[in-house]
Amino acid sequence: MNPIIALLKENNISDERINEIFQVLTENPMAAMLTISQLGLPQDKLQLVMGQVMQNPTLIKEAVAELGLDFSKVEAAKAQLNK
């Protein structure tokens, strides 16, 4: 299991909520960061998730694939951020 998904599940985040987070992450990474920060995770877990999301796009791609979402939206969002 993807470590980001595993950490969210360990902190009692529902599968539905995890899917929502990664859907937002594929469409608008900045909004996803806000969503993640509002989950009520302990500070150390929040920092870990944020670090993984920001520094390891491979983990995001794996999580998106694991959840059956469309990674091309992540690539499009990254391209927009780089403009």
C-alpha positions in Angstrom: 0.0 0.0 0.0 1.1 3.5 -0.8 2.7 5.1 2.3 0.6 8.3 2.0 -2.6 6.3 1.8 -1.4 4.0 4.6 -0.7 7.0 6.9 -4.1 8.5 6.2 -5.8 5.2 7.0 -3.8 4.8 10.2 -5.3 8.2 11.3 -8.8 7.0 10.6 -9.3 8.9 7.3 -12.1 7.1 5.4 -11.5 5.6 1.9 -14.0 8.0 0.5 -12.2 11.0 2.0 -8.8 9.7 0.7 -10.3 9.4 -2.8 -11.5 13.0 -2.5 -8.1 14.2 -1.3 -6.3 12.6 -4.3 -9.0 13.8 -6.7 -8.4 17.4 -5.5 -4.7 16.7 -5.6 -4.9 15.8 -9.3 -6.9 18.9 -10.1 -5.5 21.5 -7.8 -2.4 20.6 -5.7 -2.6 23.8 -3.6 -6.2 23.1 -2.7 -5.3 19.6 -1.7 -2.7 20.9 0.7 -5.4 23.0 2.4 -7.7 20.0 2.5 -4.9 17.8 4.0 -4.1 20.4 6.6 -7.8 20.4 7.7 -7.9 16.6 8.4 -7.1 17.0 12.0 -3.9 14.9 11.8 -1.4 15.2 14.6 1.3 17.7 13.7 4.1 15.1 13.1 1.8 13.1 10.8 0.7 16.2 9.0 4.3 17.2 8.3 5.1 13.7 7.1 2.2 13.6 4.7 2.8 17.2 3.4 6.5 16.4 2.9 5.7 13.2 1.0 3.1 15.0 -1.2 5.5 17.9 -2.0 8.7 16.1 -2.4 7.9 12.7 -4.0 5.6 12.9 -7.1 6.2 9.2 -7.6 4.3 8.4 -4.5 1.4 10.6 -5.7 1.4 8.8 -9.0 1.4 5.4 -7.3 -1.5 6.5 -5.0 -3.5 7.9 -7.9 -3.0 4.6 -9.7 -3.9 2.6 -6.6 -7.1 4.6 -6.2 -8.0 4.3 -9.9 -7.8 8.1 -10.6 -6.3 9.8 -13.7 -2.7 10.9 -13.3 -2.7 13.0 -16.5 -4.6 15.7 -14.4 -1.7 15.8 -12.0 0.7 16.4 -14.9 -1.6 19.1 -16.3 -1.8 20.8 -12.9 2.0 20.7 -12.6 2.4 22.3 -16.0 0.1 25.1 -15.0 2.1 25.7 -11.8 5.3 25.9 -13.8 4.0 28.7 -16.0 
